[in-house]
């Protein structure tokens, strides 16, 4: 057989393999969407540092029957925390912040009871601060510092470093630190140092008033799938709009040293050590546990974060040992996406099956 013909046959064979894999994943996502009643989903899969799958399914706007596309823009909720944490670490790299310095060095006027809180405590949700600032109002646009100050009279829930307690308020404080240290608004700082350099052109701070091309509408599951609330206020803890493709660009950057140094990423992906010497599986804006979420530890490490905000649910799972990352964005509030996400990863690496079956034994 001559070489040109052999090469042509190999192209056809490889194309058929890719098609089968794509069809299998597409069928899986569509079936899970139907079970979970999710109007639209956009996915991105990065394997060995390369984007191997970017696809969208369903309807991004039910009122206008607009199909979801890979460039559909979703709210990503608390998945945004990794960007605030990255902003802090960029300033660490610049020599302008130290994570074990006290918050009071960067934010003046804090109450005495906050004096022991460090930047590390804020990043790891171990500051003792409440989940929300009492002054936060989802329909009121106000400076971040006003929300922070509303918590000044409130007692800490624990001594800083004693325990993990998820705190959106802590990420308000981090955003204010970024603003004061950089001299720019935190969203402008992240746009200049992260989003723009990586070509994440659809990633931006959430807005209600401005026109955002290809924006998805958010929904709540019920008999008639009504529209979800559309908050006017922007929380740094869940601030951004993005696309699955943009998030894949970020993931590829994380697998290089383009934005963050190896030391920064090591700190971000190391479980926090509490005052009593025990560890809790949260780093800097990332959860550090095992695949799949919600089961006893397996032999598959996972670095992840999910995000929920009215009308939307996002999932970002990194399996560093398997060099697979799966990103899923949806426009259904509190959508149950773990099995869908895990199933995508499984279809790229069948050796994940034993870990998968710890949570879903029926899968073969």
ZABAVEX-656655 format. One line per 8 residues: number of its first residue (from 1); their letters; for each residue x, y, z of C-alpha. Coordinates in pm, whole numbers, padded with zeros to 5 digits, always signed. Last residue first. Example, Ala and Ser with C-alpha at 12.3 -4.5 7.8 and 13.67 -1.06 7.14 Angstrom:
! ZABAVEX-656655
2> sa> +01367 -00106 +00714 | +01230 -00450 +00780
! end
This chain:
! ZABAVEX-656655
364> xxxxxxxx> -02056 +00001 +03419 | -02230 +00267 +03630 | -02477 +00129 +03888 | -02239 +00192 +04179 | -02274 +00574 +04153 | -02077 +00719 +04445 | -01804 +00464 +04495 | -01861 +00367 +04132
356> xxxxxxxx> -01686 +00681 +04009 | -01369 +00591 +04201 | -01369 +00243 +04045 | -01450 +00390 +03699 | -01171 +00651 +03685 | -00957 +00406 +03483 | -01202 +00473 +03199 | -01032 +00806 +03126
348> xxxxxxxx> -01193 +01046 +02879 | -01540 +00899 +02922 | -01493 +00903 +03298 | -01427 +01279 +03293 | -01759 +01338 +03116 | -01938 +01111 +03363 | -01791 +01300 +03657 | -01934 +01625 +03523
340> xxxxxxxx> -02282 +01480 +03462 | -02278 +01304 +03798 | -02181 +01623 +03979 | -02421 +01854 +03795 | -02724 +01881 +04023 | -02857 +02223 +03917 | -02883 +02462 +04211 | -03031 +02736 +03988
332> xxxxxxxx> -03047 +02635 +03624 | -02846 +02821 +03359 | -02549 +02585 +03337 | -02169 +02594 +03313 | -01959 +02277 +03314 | -01578 +02269 +03322 | -01391 +01938 +03309 | -01015 +01916 +03362
324> xxxxxxxx> -00807 +01608 +03279 | -00434 +01562 +03336 | -00500 +01228 +03513 | -00286 +01319 +03815 | -00414 +01678 +03802 | -00786 +01594 +03805 | -00934 +01945 +03789 | -01308 +01999 +03835
316> xxxxxxxx> -01488 +02327 +03765 | -01866 +02325 +03815 | -02107 +02614 +03759 | -02472 +02662 +03858 | -02701 +02944 +03749 | -03043 +03104 +03801 | -02974 +03266 +04137 | -02605 +03206 +04217
308> xxxxxxxx> -02421 +02881 +04267 | -02054 +02813 +04202 | -01847 +02498 +04227 | -01478 +02464 +04295 | -01226 +02191 +04231 | -00887 +02036 +04284 | -00915 +01657 +04267 | -00688 +01376 +04379
300> xxxxxxxx> -00780 +01028 +04246 | -00691 +00748 +04491 | -01029 +00782 +04659 | -01128 +00969 +04975 | -01482 +00899 +05098 | -01753 +01026 +04859 | -01914 +01365 +04790 | -01714 +01493 +04494
292> xxxxxxxx> -01575 +01233 +04257 | -01282 +01252 +04258 | -01084 +01358 +04565 | -01018 +01667 +04778 | -00874 +02017 +04752 | -01134 +02292 +04734 | -01008 +02607 +04565 | -01013 +02982 +04643
284> xxxxxxxx> -00685 +02959 +04834 | -00678 +02607 +04977 | -00966 +02403 +05115 | -00960 +02040 +05230 | -00929 +02105 +05607 | -00613 +01998 +05783 | -00543 +01924 +06148 | -00262 +02094 +06342
276> xxxxxxxx> -00482 +02239 +06618 | -00452 +02591 +06470 | -00586 +02474 +06135 | -00376 +02373 +05835 | -00533 +02473 +05505 | -00526 +02219 +05224 | -00262 +02295 +04956 | -00383 +02396 +04608
268> xxxxxxxx> -00341 +02773 +04640 | -00002 +02737 +04807 | +00129 +02511 +04531 | -00018 +02745 +04272 | +00175 +03041 +04409 | +00497 +02837 +04430 | +00460 +02718 +04069 | +00428 +03081 +03960
260> xxxxxxxx> +00096 +03226 +03847 | +00011 +03404 +03522 | +00214 +03231 +03248 | +00361 +02953 +03457 | +00184 +02678 +03265 | -00095 +02435 +03357 | -00283 +02724 +03516 | -00272 +02899 +03178
252> xxxxxxxx> -00449 +02600 +03019 | -00713 +02625 +03291 | -00763 +02996 +03228 | -00810 +02934 +02858 | -01059 +02659 +02949 | -01251 +02914 +03157 | -01281 +03128 +02845 | -01420 +02832 +02651
244> xxxxxxxx> -01672 +02754 +02925 | -01792 +03112 +02905 | -01775 +03384 +03168 | -01965 +03622 +03393 | -01802 +03712 +03719 | -01869 +03824 +04070 | -01933 +03539 +04305 | -01722 +03627 +04612
236> xxxxxxxx> -01664 +03979 +04479 | -02040 +04024 +04523 | -02214 +04235 +04260 | -02548 +04387 +04353 | -02830 +04415 +04099 | -02940 +04056 +04147 | -03138 +03891 +03870 | -03386 +03657 +04038
228> xxxxxxxx> -03463 +03342 +03843 | -03701 +03315 +03550 | -03969 +03050 +03586 | -03932 +02682 +03493 | -04305 +02594 +03449 | -04344 +02299 +03684 | -04043 +02400 +03889 | -03669 +02433 +03826
220> xxxxxxxx> -03542 +02789 +03855 | -03398 +02976 +03558 | -03116 +03204 +03445 | -03093 +03377 +03108 | -02778 +03327 +02904 | -02576 +03624 +02774 | -02468 +03603 +02409 | -02356 +03967 +02397
212> xxxxxxxx> -02365 +04150 +02728 | -02555 +04478 +02714 | -02507 +04674 +03033 | -02775 +04719 +03300 | -02760 +04388 +03485 | -02386 +04355 +03524 | -02156 +04077 +03634 | -01784 +04154 +03610
204> xxxxxxxx> -01617 +04028 +03298 | -01513 +03717 +03111 | -01610 +03721 +02743 | -01269 +03833 +02618 | -01066 +03574 +02805 | -00775 +03643 +02569 | -00524 +03525 +02829 | -00352 +03862 +02870
196> xxxxxxxx> -00693 +04036 +02890 | -00843 +03811 +03157 | -00555 +03783 +03401 | -00354 +04096 +03482 | -00560 +04370 +03318 | -00904 +04221 +03374 | -00810 +04112 +03724 | -00699 +04464 +03817
188> xxxxxxxx> -01009 +04617 +03658 | -01231 +04383 +03862 | -01043 +04464 +04182 | -01078 +04838 +04129 | -00736 +04990 +04089 | -00475 +05130 +04331 | -00311 +04787 +04345 | -00285 +04767 +04725
180> xxxxxxxx> -00618 +04934 +04800 | -00820 +04750 +04537 | -00664 +04411 +04604 | -00729 +04461 +04977 | -01091 +04552 +04904 | -01131 +04233 +04702 | -00982 +04034 +04990 | -01231 +04190 +05233
172> xxxxxxxx> -01524 +04104 +05006 | -01372 +03756 +04990 | -01396 +03726 +05368 | -01760 +03834 +05352 | -01832 +03536 +05127 | -01733 +03323 +05423 | -01731 +02943 +05438 | -01645 +02832 +05790
164> xxxxxxxx> -01323 +02641 +05852 | -01204 +02630 +06212 | -00946 +02754 +06460 | -00741 +02977 +06229 | -00898 +03302 +06342 | -01080 +03245 +06674 | -01436 +03146 +06601 | -01774 +03290 +06500
156> xxxxxxxx> -01636 +03643 +06519 | -01866 +03890 +06696 | -02058 +04135 +06477 | -02003 +04510 +06525 | -01761 +04534 +06228 | -01987 +04335 +05995 | -02155 +04639 +05837 | -01805 +04772 +05772
148> xxxxxxxx> -01743 +04497 +05515 | -02068 +04571 +05331 | -01980 +04941 +05324 | -01627 +04858 +05207 | -01768 +04676 +04905 | -01926 +04998 +04781 | -02302 +04985 +04724 | -02551 +04867 +04461
140> xxxxxxxx> -02863 +04747 +04640 | -03081 +04462 +04515 | -02878 +04174 +04660 | -02849 +04357 +04990 | -02533 +04302 +05193 | -02535 +04504 +05514 | -02518 +04204 +05744 | -02194 +04090 +05576
132> xxxxxxxx> -02231 +03728 +05475 | -02079 +03395 +05582 | -01969 +03530 +05918 | -01601 +03594 +05988 | -01398 +03343 +06190 | -01100 +03393 +05960 | -01072 +03030 +05848 | -01232 +03068 +05506
124> xxxxxxxx> -00905 +02973 +05331 | -00834 +03301 +05150 | -00946 +03510 +05447 | -00730 +03319 +05694 | -00433 +03348 +05458 | -00477 +03726 +05441 | -00446 +03730 +05819 | -00706 +03785 +06090
116> xxxxxxxx> -00554 +03851 +06437 | -00663 +04216 +06445 | -01027 +04139 +06363 | -01145 +04169 +06726 | -00988 +04516 +06734 | -01229 +04644 +06470 | -01093 +04734 +06124 | -00993 +05096 +06066
108> xxxxxxxx> -00720 +05031 +05811 | -00721 +04758 +05548 | -00379 +04653 +05420 | -00179 +04613 +05741 | -00502 +04543 +05931 | -00547 +04217 +05739 | -00247 +04077 +05923 | +00046 +03944 +05724
100> xxxxxxxx> +00062 +03571 +05660 | -00034 +03604 +05292 | +00234 +03862 +05217 | +00127 +04140 +04980 | +00312 +04390 +04756 | +00607 +04176 +04644 | +00478 +04150 +04287 | +00443 +03774 +04334
92> xxxxxxxx> +00228 +03841 +04640 | +00027 +04085 +04427 | -00023 +03808 +04172 | -00121 +03582 +04462 | -00397 +03821 +04572 | -00534 +03839 +04219 | -00524 +03460 +04195 | -00734 +03438 +04511
84> xxxxxxxx> -00986 +03679 +04360 | -00982 +03466 +04044 | -01029 +03142 +04239 | -01328 +03300 +04412 | -01513 +03341 +04080 | -01619 +02975 +04093 | -01841 +03124 +04361 | -02103 +03227 +04107
76> xxxxxxxx> -02028 +03147 +03741 | -02288 +03365 +03568 | -02313 +03238 +03213 | -02208 +03371 +02871 | -02281 +03160 +02561 | -01964 +03132 +02348 | -01989 +02752 +02312 | -02348 +02806 +02193
68> xxxxxxxx> -02683 +02764 +02367 | -02985 +02782 +02139 | -03206 +03092 +02162 | -03576 +03009 +02207 | -03667 +03374 +02278 | -03840 +03317 +02610 | -03631 +03006 +02681 | -03298 +03184 +02659
60> xxxxxxxx> -02986 +02963 +02673 | -03156 +02663 +02515 | -03002 +02316 +02502 | -02644 +02207 +02452 | -02303 +02369 +02425 | -01968 +02228 +02317 | -01597 +02272 +02376 | -01393 +01951 +02375
52> xxxxxxxx> -01022 +01877 +02341 | -00873 +02198 +02480 | -00507 +02105 +02528 | -00299 +02095 +02848 | -00289 +01717 +02866 | -00667 +01709 +02852 | -00889 +02016 +02877 | -01264 +01962 +02855
44> xxxxxxxx> -01508 +02250 +02811 | -01882 +02233 +02863 | -02183 +02457 +02805 | -02521 +02360 +02945 | -02870 +02490 +02878 | -03229 +02430 +02998 | -03140 +02188 +03281 | -03422 +01950 +03378
36> xxxxxxxx> -03185 +01721 +03574 | -03296 +01403 +03395 | -03310 +01579 +03059 | -02974 +01744 +03112 | -02830 +01405 +03212 | -02945 +01254 +02881 | -02808 +01545 +02680 | -02471 +01530 +02855
28> xxxxxxxx> -02436 +01156 +02801 | -02540 +01171 +02435 | -02290 +01450 +02368 | -02017 +01256 +02546 | -02080 +00940 +02346 | -02115 +01133 +02020 | -01785 +01309 +02080 | -01609 +00982 +02158
20> xxxxxxxx> -01753 +00817 +01848 | -01658 +01119 +01636 | -01302 +01124 +01768 | -01262 +00755 +01683 | -01412 +00808 +01335 | -01172 +01093 +01264 | -00877 +00880 +01371 | -00979 +00603 +01130
12> xxxxxxxx> -01041 +00844 +00842 | -00705 +01016 +00895 | -00533 +00678 +00918 | -00685 +00576 +00582 | -00553 +00895 +00421 | -00206 +00831 +00560 | -00210 +00478 +00416 | -00322 +00610 +00075
4> xxxx> -00042 +00865 +00070 | +00210 +00596 +00182 | +00144 +00339 -00093 | +00000 +00000 +00000
! end
